[in-house]
């Protein structure tokens, strides 16, 4: 049951990230978006995530982060 939940969450993350990741395999999504080669730094009691420069999946990762942690969508 946990495998099905993790599979569905990975597919949902791929759909939120980009059009390419919508059709990508689970391994590709895990490699590109979940295993992020970032560095965590603490400054002024805040945690900052430093992503690598010229990272090819930066826009997809930002789209996923904004969709997951951003403000809720307006009701229509």
mmCIF file of the N, C-alpha and C atoms, coordinates in Angstrom:
data_MODEL
# 
_entry.id   MODEL 
# 
loop_
_atom_site.group_PDB 
_atom_site.id 
_atom_site.type_symbol 
_atom_site.label_atom_id 
_atom_site.label_alt_id 
_atom_site.label_comp_id 
_atom_site.label_asym_id 
_atom_site.label_entity_id 
_atom_site.label_seq_id 
_atom_site.pdbx_PDB_ins_code 
_atom_site.Cartn_x 
_atom_site.Cartn_y 
_atom_site.Cartn_z 
_atom_site.occupancy 
_atom_site.B_iso_or_equiv 
_atom_site.pdbx_formal_charge 
_atom_site.auth_seq_id 
_atom_site.auth_comp_id 
_atom_site.auth_asym_id 
_atom_site.auth_atom_id 
_atom_site.pdbx_PDB_model_num 
ATOM 1   N N  . UNK A 1 1  ? 0.822   -1.189 0.000   1.00 0.00 ? 1  UNK A N  1 
ATOM 2   C CA . UNK A 1 1  ? 0.000   0.000  0.000   1.00 0.00 ? 1  UNK A CA 1 
ATOM 3   C C  . UNK A 1 1  ? 0.873   1.263  0.000   1.00 0.00 ? 1  UNK A C  1 
ATOM 4   N N  . UNK A 1 2  ? 1.957   1.274  0.770   1.00 0.00 ? 2  UNK A N  1 
ATOM 5   C CA . UNK A 1 2  ? 2.841   2.434  0.785   1.00 0.00 ? 2  UNK A CA 1 
ATOM 6   C C  . UNK A 1 2  ? 3.527   2.630  -0.554  1.00 0.00 ? 2  UNK A C  1 
ATOM 7   N N  . UNK A 1 3  ? 3.791   1.547  -1.252  1.00 0.00 ? 3  UNK A N  1 
ATOM 8   C CA . UNK A 1 3  ? 4.405   1.662  -2.578  1.00 0.00 ? 3  UNK A CA 1 
ATOM 9   C C  . UNK A 1 3  ? 3.458   2.364  -3.542  1.00 0.00 ? 3  UNK A C  1 
ATOM 10  N N  . UNK A 1 4  ? 2.186   2.064  -3.458  1.00 0.00 ? 4  UNK A N  1 
ATOM 11  C CA . UNK A 1 4  ? 1.198   2.708  -4.327  1.00 0.00 ? 4  UNK A CA 1 
ATOM 12  C C  . UNK A 1 4  ? 1.078   4.195  -4.001  1.00 0.00 ? 4  UNK A C  1 
ATOM 13  N N  . UNK A 1 5  ? 1.108   4.525  -2.721  1.00 0.00 ? 5  UNK A N  1 
ATOM 14  C CA . UNK A 1 5  ? 1.027   5.931  -2.319  1.00 0.00 ? 5  UNK A CA 1 
ATOM 15  C C  . UNK A 1 5  ? 2.247   6.699  -2.808  1.00 0.00 ? 5  UNK A C  1 
ATOM 16  N N  . UNK A 1 6  ? 3.434   6.129  -2.615  1.00 0.00 ? 6  UNK A N  1 
ATOM 17  C CA . UNK A 1 6  ? 4.642   6.830  -3.065  1.00 0.00 ? 6  UNK A CA 1 
ATOM 18  C C  . UNK A 1 6  ? 4.679   6.951  -4.580  1.00 0.00 ? 6  UNK A C  1 
ATOM 19  N N  . UNK A 1 7  ? 4.219   5.951  -5.302  1.00 0.00 ? 7  UNK A N  1 
ATOM 20  C CA . UNK A 1 7  ? 4.155   6.030  -6.757  1.00 0.00 ? 7  UNK A CA 1 
ATOM 21  C C  . UNK A 1 7  ? 3.221   7.151  -7.187  1.00 0.00 ? 7  UNK A C  1 
ATOM 22  N N  . UNK A 1 8  ? 2.037   7.222  -6.581  1.00 0.00 ? 8  UNK A N  1 
ATOM 23  C CA . UNK A 1 8  ? 1.075   8.263  -6.943  1.00 0.00 ? 8  UNK A CA 1 
ATOM 24  C C  . UNK A 1 8  ? 1.585   9.661  -6.602  1.00 0.00 ? 8  UNK A C  1 
ATOM 25  N N  . UNK A 1 9  ? 2.262   9.820  -5.473  1.00 0.00 ? 9  UNK A N  1 
ATOM 26  C CA . UNK A 1 9  ? 2.818   11.123 -5.117  1.00 0.00 ? 9  UNK A CA 1 
ATOM 27  C C  . UNK A 1 9  ? 3.941   11.534 -6.065  1.00 0.00 ? 9  UNK A C  1 
ATOM 28  N N  . UNK A 1 10 ? 4.751   10.566 -6.477  1.00 0.00 ? 10 UNK A N  1 
ATOM 29  C CA . UNK A 1 10 ? 5.813   10.862 -7.435  1.00 0.00 ? 10 UNK A CA 1 
ATOM 30  C C  . UNK A 1 10 ? 5.231   11.283 -8.773  1.00 0.00 ? 10 UNK A C  1 
ATOM 31  N N  . UNK A 1 11 ? 4.212   10.602 -9.247  1.00 0.00 ? 11 UNK A N  1 
ATOM 32  C CA . UNK A 1 11 ? 3.562   10.965 -10.509 1.00 0.00 ? 11 UNK A CA 1 
ATOM 33  C C  . UNK A 1 11 ? 2.915   12.341 -10.410 1.00 0.00 ? 11 UNK A C  1 
ATOM 34  N N  . UNK A 1 12 ? 2.297   12.655 -9.267  1.00 0.00 ? 12 UNK A N  1 
ATOM 35  C CA . UNK A 1 12 ? 1.689   13.973 -9.083  1.00 0.00 ? 12 UNK A CA 1 
ATOM 36  C C  . UNK A 1 12 ? 2.762   15.066 -9.082  1.00 0.00 ? 12 UNK A C  1 
ATOM 37  N N  . UNK A 1 13 ? 3.888   14.794 -8.445  1.00 0.00 ? 13 UNK A N  1 
ATOM 38  C CA . UNK A 1 13 ? 4.987   15.763 -8.445  1.00 0.00 ? 13 UNK A CA 1 
ATOM 39  C C  . UNK A 1 13 ? 5.501   15.998 -9.857  1.00 0.00 ? 13 UNK A C  1 
ATOM 40  N N  . UNK A 1 14 ? 5.608   14.944 -10.642 1.00 0.00 ? 14 UNK A N  1 
ATOM 41  C CA . UNK A 1 14 ? 6.040   15.098 -12.034 1.00 0.00 ? 14 UNK A CA 1 
ATOM 42  C C  . UNK A 1 14 ? 5.069   15.928 -12.847 1.00 0.00 ? 14 UNK A C  1 
ATOM 43  N N  . UNK A 1 15 ? 3.786   15.741 -12.599 1.00 0.00 ? 15 UNK A N  1 
ATOM 44  C CA . UNK A 1 15 ? 2.770   16.506 -13.314 1.00 0.00 ? 15 UNK A CA 1 
ATOM 45  C C  . UNK A 1 15 ? 2.829   17.986 -12.945 1.00 0.00 ? 15 UNK A C  1 
ATOM 46  N N  . UNK A 1 16 ? 3.074   18.284 -11.683 1.00 0.00 ? 16 UNK A N  1 
ATOM 47  C CA . UNK A 1 16 ? 3.167   19.676 -11.247 1.00 0.00 ? 16 UNK A CA 1 
ATOM 48  C C  . UNK A 1 16 ? 4.454   20.349 -11.716 1.00 0.00 ? 16 UNK A C  1 
ATOM 49  N N  . UNK A 1 17 ? 5.497   19.570 -11.930 1.00 0.00 ? 17 UNK A N  1 
ATOM 50  C CA . UNK A 1 17 ? 6.809   20.139 -12.241 1.00 0.00 ? 17 UNK A CA 1 
ATOM 51  C C  . UNK A 1 17 ? 6.889   20.672 -13.668 1.00 0.00 ? 17 UNK A C  1 
ATOM 52  N N  . UNK A 1 18 ? 6.634   19.824 -14.647 1.00 0.00 ? 18 UNK A N  1 
ATOM 53  C CA . UNK A 1 18 ? 6.773   20.267 -16.032 1.00 0.00 ? 18 UNK A CA 1 
ATOM 54  C C  . UNK A 1 18 ? 6.093   19.276 -16.964 1.00 0.00 ? 18 UNK A C  1 
ATOM 55  N N  . UNK A 1 19 ? 5.979   19.696 -18.187 1.00 0.00 ? 19 UNK A N  1 
ATOM 56  C CA . UNK A 1 19 ? 5.359   18.834 -19.191 1.00 0.00 ? 19 UNK A CA 1 
ATOM 57  C C  . UNK A 1 19 ? 6.223   17.609 -19.478 1.00 0.00 ? 19 UNK A C  1 
ATOM 58  N N  . UNK A 1 20 ? 7.538   17.787 -19.493 1.00 0.00 ? 20 UNK A N  1 
ATOM 59  C CA . UNK A 1 20 ? 8.442   16.656 -19.700 1.00 0.00 ? 20 UNK A CA 1 
ATOM 60  C C  . UNK A 1 20 ? 8.295   15.624 -18.590 1.00 0.00 ? 20 UNK A C  1 
ATOM 61  N N  . UNK A 1 21 ? 8.240   16.082 -17.347 1.00 0.00 ? 21 UNK A N  1 
ATOM 62  C CA . UNK A 1 21 ? 8.163   15.166 -16.217 1.00 0.00 ? 21 UNK A CA 1 
ATOM 63  C C  . UNK A 1 21 ? 6.783   14.529 -16.068 1.00 0.00 ? 21 UNK A C  1 
ATOM 64  N N  . UNK A 1 22 ? 5.783   15.049 -16.756 1.00 0.00 ? 22 UNK A N  1 
ATOM 65  C CA . UNK A 1 22 ? 4.469   14.424 -16.724 1.00 0.00 ? 22 UNK A CA 1 
ATOM 66  C C  . UNK A 1 22 ? 4.517   13.033 -17.328 1.00 0.00 ? 22 UNK A C  1 
ATOM 67  N N  . UNK A 1 23 ? 5.298   12.861 -18.387 1.00 0.00 ? 23 UNK A N  1 
ATOM 68  C CA . UNK A 1 23 ? 5.388   11.574 -19.063 1.00 0.00 ? 23 UNK A CA 1 
ATOM 69  C C  . UNK A 1 23 ? 6.648   10.790 -18.713 1.00 0.00 ? 23 UNK A C  1 
ATOM 70  N N  . UNK A 1 24 ? 7.475   11.338 -17.819 1.00 0.00 ? 24 UNK A N  1 
ATOM 71  C CA . UNK A 1 24 ? 8.733   10.683 -17.454 1.00 0.00 ? 24 UNK A CA 1 
ATOM 72  C C  . UNK A 1 24 ? 8.477   9.489  -16.541 1.00 0.00 ? 24 UNK A C  1 
ATOM 73  N N  . UNK A 1 25 ? 9.453   8.595  -16.496 1.00 0.00 ? 25 UNK A N  1 
ATOM 74  C CA . UNK A 1 25 ? 9.330   7.438  -15.608 1.00 0.00 ? 25 UNK A CA 1 
ATOM 75  C C  . UNK A 1 25 ? 9.562   7.868  -14.163 1.00 0.00 ? 25 UNK A C  1 
ATOM 76  N N  . UNK A 1 26 ? 9.197   7.007  -13.254 1.00 0.00 ? 26 UNK A N  1 
ATOM 77  C CA . UNK A 1 26 ? 9.365   7.296  -11.837 1.00 0.00 ? 26 UNK A CA 1 
ATOM 78  C C  . UNK A 1 26 ? 10.835  7.494  -11.486 1.00 0.00 ? 26 UNK A C  1 
ATOM 79  N N  . UNK A 1 27 ? 11.707  6.699  -12.088 1.00 0.00 ? 27 UNK A N  1 
ATOM 80  C CA . UNK A 1 27 ? 13.139  6.838  -11.836 1.00 0.00 ? 27 UNK A CA 1 
ATOM 81  C C  . UNK A 1 27 ? 13.661  8.191  -12.296 1.00 0.00 ? 27 UNK A C  1 
ATOM 82  N N  . UNK A 1 28 ? 13.196  8.658  -13.429 1.00 0.00 ? 28 UNK A N  1 
ATOM 83  C CA . UNK A 1 28 ? 13.620  9.965  -13.935 1.00 0.00 ? 28 UNK A CA 1 
ATOM 84  C C  . UNK A 1 28 ? 13.153  11.080 -13.008 1.00 0.00 ? 28 UNK A C  1 
ATOM 85  N N  . UNK A 1 29 ? 11.929  11.012 -12.550 1.00 0.00 ? 29 UNK A N  1 
ATOM 86  C CA . UNK A 1 29 ? 11.408  12.036 -11.634 1.00 0.00 ? 29 UNK A CA 1 
ATOM 87  C C  . UNK A 1 29 ? 12.206  12.029 -10.337 1.00 0.00 ? 29 UNK A C  1 
ATOM 88  N N  . UNK A 1 30 ? 12.498  10.847 -9.841  1.00 0.00 ? 30 UNK A N  1 
ATOM 89  C CA . UNK A 1 30 ? 13.271  10.742 -8.610  1.00 0.00 ? 30 UNK A CA 1 
ATOM 90  C C  . UNK A 1 30 ? 14.681  11.312 -8.797  1.00 0.00 ? 30 UNK A C  1 
ATOM 91  N N  . UNK A 1 31 ? 15.292  11.037 -9.944  1.00 0.00 ? 31 UNK A N  1 
ATOM 92  C CA . UNK A 1 31 ? 16.652  11.521 -10.217 1.00 0.00 ? 31 UNK A CA 1 
ATOM 93  C C  . UNK A 1 31 ? 16.684  13.033 -10.425 1.00 0.00 ? 31 UNK A C  1 
ATOM 94  N N  . UNK A 1 32 ? 15.717  13.577 -11.152 1.00 0.00 ? 32 UNK A N  1 
ATOM 95  C CA . UNK A 1 32 ? 15.723  14.998 -11.509 1.00 0.00 ? 32 UNK A CA 1 
ATOM 96  C C  . UNK A 1 32 ? 15.189  15.899 -10.405 1.00 0.00 ? 32 UNK A C  1 
ATOM 97  N N  . UNK A 1 33 ? 14.130  15.475 -9.704  1.00 0.00 ? 33 UNK A N  1 
ATOM 98  C CA . UNK A 1 33 ? 13.425  16.391 -8.808  1.00 0.00 ? 33 UNK A CA 1 
ATOM 99  C C  . UNK A 1 33 ? 13.523  16.054 -7.324  1.00 0.00 ? 33 UNK A C  1 
ATOM 100 N N  . UNK A 1 34 ? 13.642  14.798 -6.980  1.00 0.00 ? 34 UNK A N  1 
ATOM 101 C CA . UNK A 1 34 ? 13.628  14.421 -5.567  1.00 0.00 ? 34 UNK A CA 1 
ATOM 102 C C  . UNK A 1 34 ? 15.035  14.394 -4.988  1.00 0.00 ? 34 UNK A C  1 
ATOM 103 N N  . UNK A 1 35 ? 15.982  13.806 -5.702  1.00 0.00 ? 35 UNK A N  1 
ATOM 104 C CA . UNK A 1 35 ? 17.370  13.753 -5.238  1.00 0.00 ? 35 UNK A CA 1 
ATOM 105 C C  . UNK A 1 35 ? 18.084  15.026 -5.685  1.00 0.00 ? 35 UNK A C  1 
ATOM 106 N N  . UNK A 1 36 ? 17.757  16.123 -5.047  1.00 0.00 ? 36 UNK A N  1 
ATOM 107 C CA . UNK A 1 36 ? 18.266  17.433 -5.446  1.00 0.00 ? 36 UNK A CA 1 
ATOM 108 C C  . UNK A 1 36 ? 19.691  17.616 -4.914  1.00 0.00 ? 36 UNK A C  1 
ATOM 109 N N  . UNK A 1 37 ? 20.636  17.960 -5.775  1.00 0.00 ? 37 UNK A N  1 
ATOM 110 C CA . UNK A 1 37 ? 22.012  18.201 -5.316  1.00 0.00 ? 37 UNK A CA 1 
ATOM 111 C C  . UNK A 1 37 ? 22.145  19.609 -4.756  1.00 0.00 ? 37 UNK A C  1 
ATOM 112 N N  . UNK A 1 38 ? 21.557  19.840 -3.593  1.00 0.00 ? 38 UNK A N  1 
ATOM 113 C CA . UNK A 1 38 ? 21.539  21.184 -3.016  1.00 0.00 ? 38 UNK A CA 1 
ATOM 114 C C  . UNK A 1 38 ? 22.298  21.198 -1.692  1.00 0.00 ? 38 UNK A C  1 
ATOM 115 N N  . UNK A 1 39 ? 22.550  22.418 -1.224  1.00 0.00 ? 39 UNK A N  1 
ATOM 116 C CA . UNK A 1 39 ? 23.233  22.618 0.053   1.00 0.00 ? 39 UNK A CA 1 
ATOM 117 C C  . UNK A 1 39 ? 22.313  23.450 0.933   1.00 0.00 ? 39 UNK A C  1 
ATOM 118 N N  . UNK A 1 40 ? 22.162  23.028 2.189   1.00 0.00 ? 40 UNK A N  1 
ATOM 119 C CA . UNK A 1 40 ? 21.329  23.758 3.137   1.00 0.00 ? 40 UNK A CA 1 
ATOM 120 C C  . UNK A 1 40 ? 22.238  24.634 3.988   1.00 0.00 ? 40 UNK A C  1 
ATOM 121 N N  . UNK A 1 41 ? 21.882  25.917 4.105   1.00 0.00 ? 41 UNK A N  1 
ATOM 122 C CA . UNK A 1 41 ? 22.649  26.855 4.917   1.00 0.00 ? 41 UNK A CA 1 
ATOM 123 C C  . UNK A 1 41 ? 21.699  27.551 5.888   1.00 0.00 ? 41 UNK A C  1 
ATOM 124 N N  . UNK A 1 42 ? 22.219  27.850 7.062   1.00 0.00 ? 42 UNK A N  1 
ATOM 125 C CA . UNK A 1 42 ? 21.419  28.546 8.052   1.00 0.00 ? 42 UNK A CA 1 
ATOM 126 C C  . UNK A 1 42 ? 22.009  29.933 8.257   1.00 0.00 ? 42 UNK A C  1 
ATOM 127 N N  . UNK A 1 43 ? 21.155  30.948 8.181   1.00 0.00 ? 43 UNK A N  1 
ATOM 128 C CA . UNK A 1 43 ? 21.577  32.320 8.370   1.00 0.00 ? 43 UNK A CA 1 
ATOM 129 C C  . UNK A 1 43 ? 20.423  33.097 8.993   1.00 0.00 ? 43 UNK A C  1 
ATOM 130 N N  . UNK A 1 44 ? 20.718  33.789 10.073  1.00 0.00 ? 44 UNK A N  1 
ATOM 131 C CA . UNK A 1 44 ? 19.704  34.605 10.763  1.00 0.00 ? 44 UNK A CA 1 
ATOM 132 C C  . UNK A 1 44 ? 18.467  33.779 11.108  1.00 0.00 ? 44 UNK A C  1 
ATOM 133 N N  . UNK A 1 45 ? 18.688  32.591 11.622  1.00 0.00 ? 45 UNK A N  1 
ATOM 134 C CA . UNK A 1 45 ? 17.626  31.678 12.052  1.00 0.00 ? 45 UNK A CA 1 
ATOM 135 C C  . UNK A 1 45 ? 16.698  31.244 10.917  1.00 0.00 ? 45 UNK A C  1 
ATOM 136 N N  . UNK A 1 46 ? 17.201  31.293 9.706   1.00 0.00 ? 46 UNK A N  1 
ATOM 137 C CA . UNK A 1 46 ? 16.425  30.855 8.540   1.00 0.00 ? 46 UNK A CA 1 
ATOM 138 C C  . UNK A 1 46 ? 17.225  29.796 7.808   1.00 0.00 ? 46 UNK A C  1 
ATOM 139 N N  . UNK A 1 47 ? 16.528  28.836 7.264   1.00 0.00 ? 47 UNK A N  1 
ATOM 140 C CA . UNK A 1 47 ? 17.175  27.830 6.437   1.00 0.00 ? 47 UNK A CA 1 
ATOM 141 C C  . UNK A 1 47 ? 17.073  28.252 4.984   1.00 0.00 ? 47 UNK A C  1 
ATOM 142 N N  . UNK A 1 48 ? 18.169  28.148 4.281   1.00 0.00 ? 48 UNK A N  1 
ATOM 143 C CA . UNK A 1 48 ? 18.198  28.488 2.861   1.00 0.00 ? 48 UNK A CA 1 
ATOM 144 C C  . UNK A 1 48 ? 18.697  27.288 2.090   1.00 0.00 ? 48 UNK A C  1 
ATOM 145 N N  . UNK A 1 49 ? 18.087  27.063 0.960   1.00 0.00 ? 49 UNK A N  1 
ATOM 146 C CA . UNK A 1 49 ? 18.465  25.966 0.093   1.00 0.00 ? 49 UNK A CA 1 
ATOM 147 C C  . UNK A 1 49 ? 19.211  26.536 -1.103  1.00 0.00 ? 49 UNK A C  1 
ATOM 148 N N  . UNK A 1 50 ? 20.476  26.178 -1.250  1.00 0.00 ? 50 UNK A N  1 
ATOM 149 C CA . UNK A 1 50 ? 21.302  26.645 -2.358  1.00 0.00 ? 50 UNK A CA 1 
ATOM 150 C C  . UNK A 1 50 ? 21.315  25.576 -3.441  1.00 0.00 ? 50 UNK A C  1 
ATOM 151 N N  . UNK A 1 51 ? 20.638  25.866 -4.529  1.00 0.00 ? 51 UNK A N  1 
ATOM 152 C CA . UNK A 1 51 ? 20.610  24.945 -5.664  1.00 0.00 ? 51 UNK A CA 1 
ATOM 153 C C  . UNK A 1 51 ? 21.854  25.166 -6.520  1.00 0.00 ? 51 UNK A C  1 
ATOM 154 N N  . UNK A 1 52 ? 22.271  24.150 -7.250  1.00 0.00 ? 52 UNK A N  1 
ATOM 155 C CA . UNK A 1 52 ? 23.475  24.316 -8.073  1.00 0.00 ? 52 UNK A CA 1 
ATOM 156 C C  . UNK A 1 52 ? 23.247  25.299 -9.226  1.00 0.00 ? 52 UNK A C  1 
ATOM 157 N N  . UNK A 1 53 ? 24.338  25.941 -9.657  1.00 0.00 ? 53 UNK A N  1 
ATOM 158 C CA . UNK A 1 53 ? 24.255  26.852 -10.798 1.00 0.00 ? 53 UNK A CA 1 
ATOM 159 C C  . UNK A 1 53 ? 24.114  26.053 -12.086 1.00 0.00 ? 53 UNK A C  1 
ATOM 160 N N  . UNK A 1 54 ? 23.393  26.604 -13.041 1.00 0.00 ? 54 UNK A N  1 
ATOM 161 C CA . UNK A 1 54 ? 23.170  25.977 -14.345 1.00 0.00 ? 54 UNK A CA 1 
ATOM 162 C C  . UNK A 1 54 ? 22.635  24.544 -14.224 1.00 0.00 ? 54 UNK A C  1 
ATOM 163 N N  . UNK A 1 55 ? 21.727  24.340 -13.272 1.00 0.00 ? 55 UNK A N  1 
ATOM 164 C CA . UNK A 1 55 ? 21.097  23.043 -13.068 1.00 0.00 ? 55 UNK A CA 1 
ATOM 165 C C  . UNK A 1 55 ? 19.988  22.899 -14.105 1.00 0.00 ? 55 UNK A C  1 
ATOM 166 N N  . UNK A 1 56 ? 19.990  21.858 -14.918 1.00 0.00 ? 56 UNK A N  1 
ATOM 167 C CA . UNK A 1 56 ? 19.044  21.780 -16.033 1.00 0.00 ? 56 UNK A CA 1 
ATOM 168 C C  . UNK A 1 56 ? 17.576  21.661 -15.622 1.00 0.00 ? 56 UNK A C  1 
ATOM 169 N N  . UNK A 1 57 ? 17.294  21.223 -14.417 1.00 0.00 ? 57 UNK A N  1 
ATOM 170 C CA . UNK A 1 57 ? 15.893  21.035 -14.015 1.00 0.00 ? 57 UNK A CA 1 
ATOM 171 C C  . UNK A 1 57 ? 15.458  22.061 -12.991 1.00 0.00 ? 57 UNK A C  1 
ATOM 172 N N  . UNK A 1 58 ? 16.112  23.211 -12.971 1.00 0.00 ? 58 UNK A N  1 
ATOM 173 C CA . UNK A 1 58 ? 15.794  24.245 -11.989 1.00 0.00 ? 58 UNK A CA 1 
ATOM 174 C C  . UNK A 1 58 ? 14.374  24.783 -12.166 1.00 0.00 ? 58 UNK A C  1 
ATOM 175 N N  . UNK A 1 59 ? 13.979  25.061 -13.389 1.00 0.00 ? 59 UNK A N  1 
ATOM 176 C CA . UNK A 1 59 ? 12.637  25.617 -13.606 1.00 0.00 ? 59 UNK A CA 1 
ATOM 177 C C  . UNK A 1 59 ? 11.549  24.608 -13.233 1.00 0.00 ? 59 UNK A C  1 
ATOM 178 N N  . UNK A 1 60 ? 11.768  23.350 -13.537 1.00 0.00 ? 60 UNK A N  1 
ATOM 179 C CA . UNK A 1 60 ? 10.790  22.315 -13.165 1.00 0.00 ? 60 UNK A CA 1 
ATOM 180 C C  . UNK A 1 60 ? 10.713  22.179 -11.649 1.00 0.00 ? 60 UNK A C  1 
ATOM 181 N N  . UNK A 1 61 ? 11.859  22.236 -10.971 1.00 0.00 ? 61 UNK A N  1 
ATOM 182 C CA . UNK A 1 61 ? 11.865  22.121 -9.514  1.00 0.00 ? 61 UNK A CA 1 
ATOM 183 C C  . UNK A 1 61 ? 11.178  23.325 -8.875  1.00 0.00 ? 61 UNK A C  1 
ATOM 184 N N  . UNK A 1 62 ? 11.425  24.526 -9.414  1.00 0.00 ? 62 UNK A N  1 
ATOM 185 C CA . UNK A 1 62 ? 10.766  25.725 -8.888  1.00 0.00 ? 62 UNK A CA 1 
ATOM 186 C C  . UNK A 1 62 ? 9.259   25.663 -9.114  1.00 0.00 ? 62 UNK A C  1 
ATOM 187 N N  . UNK A 1 63 ? 8.827   25.156 -10.251 1.00 0.00 ? 63 UNK A N  1 
ATOM 188 C CA . UNK A 1 63 ? 7.393   25.019 -10.511 1.00 0.00 ? 63 UNK A CA 1 
ATOM 189 C C  . UNK A 1 63 ? 6.757   24.041 -9.520  1.00 0.00 ? 63 UNK A C  1 
ATOM 190 N N  . UNK A 1 64 ? 7.432   22.934 -9.255  1.00 0.00 ? 64 UNK A N  1 
ATOM 191 C CA . UNK A 1 64 ? 6.932   21.969 -8.274  1.00 0.00 ? 64 UNK A CA 1 
ATOM 192 C C  . UNK A 1 64 ? 6.895   22.581 -6.883  1.00 0.00 ? 64 UNK A C  1 
ATOM 193 N N  . UNK A 1 65 ? 7.941   23.293 -6.492  1.00 0.00 ? 65 UNK A N  1 
ATOM 194 C CA . UNK A 1 65 ? 7.983   23.907 -5.165  1.00 0.00 ? 65 UNK A CA 1 
ATOM 195 C C  . UNK A 1 65 ? 6.891   24.958 -5.024  1.00 0.00 ? 65 UNK A C  1 
ATOM 196 N N  . UNK A 1 66 ? 6.706   25.775 -6.028  1.00 0.00 ? 66 UNK A N  1 
ATOM 197 C CA . UNK A 1 66 ? 5.669   26.811 -5.973  1.00 0.00 ? 66 UNK A CA 1 
ATOM 198 C C  . UNK A 1 66 ? 4.279   26.193 -5.883  1.00 0.00 ? 66 UNK A C  1 
ATOM 199 N N  . UNK A 1 67 ? 4.040   25.129 -6.643  1.00 0.00 ? 67 UNK A N  1 
ATOM 200 C CA . UNK A 1 67 ? 2.735   24.472 -6.604  1.00 0.00 ? 67 UNK A CA 1 
ATOM 201 C C  . UNK A 1 67 ? 2.485   23.796 -5.253  1.00 0.00 ? 67 UNK A C  1 
ATOM 202 N N  . UNK A 1 68 ? 3.531   23.239 -4.659  1.00 0.00 ? 68 UNK A N  1 
ATOM 203 C CA . UNK A 1 68 ? 3.366   22.506 -3.398  1.00 0.00 ? 68 UNK A CA 1 
ATOM 204 C C  . UNK A 1 68 ? 3.371   23.416 -2.174  1.00 0.00 ? 68 UNK A C  1 
ATOM 205 N N  . UNK A 1 69 ? 4.203   24.448 -2.173  1.00 0.00 ? 69 UNK A N  1 
ATOM 206 C CA . UNK A 1 69 ? 4.367   25.262 -0.971  1.00 0.00 ? 69 UNK A CA 1 
ATOM 207 C C  . UNK A 1 69 ? 3.864   26.687 -1.147  1.00 0.00 ? 69 UNK A C  1 
ATOM 208 N N  . UNK A 1 70 ? 3.414   27.044 -2.316  1.00 0.00 ? 70 UNK A N  1 
ATOM 209 C CA . UNK A 1 70 ? 2.954   28.393 -2.563  1.00 0.00 ? 70 UNK A CA 1 
ATOM 210 C C  . UNK A 1 70 ? 1.569   28.638 -1.990  1.00 0.00 ? 70 UNK A C  1 
ATOM 211 N N  . UNK A 1 71 ? 1.051   29.826 -2.200  1.00 0.00 ? 71 UNK A N  1 
ATOM 212 C CA . UNK A 1 71 ? -0.298  30.130 -1.710  1.00 0.00 ? 71 UNK A CA 1 
ATOM 213 C C  . UNK A 1 71 ? -1.345  29.308 -2.452  1.00 0.00 ? 71 UNK A C  1 
ATOM 214 N N  . UNK A 1 72 ? -2.468  29.061 -1.827  1.00 0.00 ? 72 UNK A N  1 
ATOM 215 C CA . UNK A 1 72 ? -3.502  28.272 -2.512  1.00 0.00 ? 72 UNK A CA 1 
ATOM 216 C C  . UNK A 1 72 ? -4.068  29.004 -3.719  1.00 0.00 ? 72 UNK A C  1 
ATOM 217 N N  . UNK A 1 73 ? -4.544  28.236 -4.670  1.00 0.00 ? 73 UNK A N  1 
ATOM 218 C CA . UNK A 1 73 ? -5.134  28.827 -5.863  1.00 0.00 ? 73 UNK A CA 1 
ATOM 219 C C  . UNK A 1 73 ? -6.454  29.533 -5.515  1.00 0.00 ? 73 UNK A C  1 
ATOM 220 N N  . UNK A 1 74 ? -6.755  30.589 -6.249  1.00 0.00 ? 74 UNK A N  1 
ATOM 221 C CA . UNK A 1 74 ? -7.998  31.328 -6.018  1.00 0.00 ? 74 UNK A CA 1 
ATOM 222 C C  . UNK A 1 74 ? -9.187  30.497 -6.451  1.00 0.00 ? 74 UNK A C  1 
ATOM 223 N N  . UNK A 1 75 ? -10.262 30.597 -5.707  1.00 0.00 ? 75 UNK A N  1 
ATOM 224 C CA . UNK A 1 75 ? -11.486 29.873 -6.051  1.00 0.00 ? 75 UNK A CA 1 
ATOM 225 C C  . UNK A 1 75 ? -12.162 30.540 -7.217  1.00 0.00 ? 75 UNK A C  1 
ATOM 226 N N  . UNK A 1 76 ? -12.700 29.722 -8.101  1.00 0.00 ? 76 UNK A N  1 
ATOM 227 C CA . UNK A 1 76 ? -13.395 30.280 -9.270  1.00 0.00 ? 76 UNK A CA 1 
ATOM 228 C C  . UNK A 1 76 ? -14.878 30.092 -9.173  1.00 0.00 ? 76 UNK A C  1 
# 
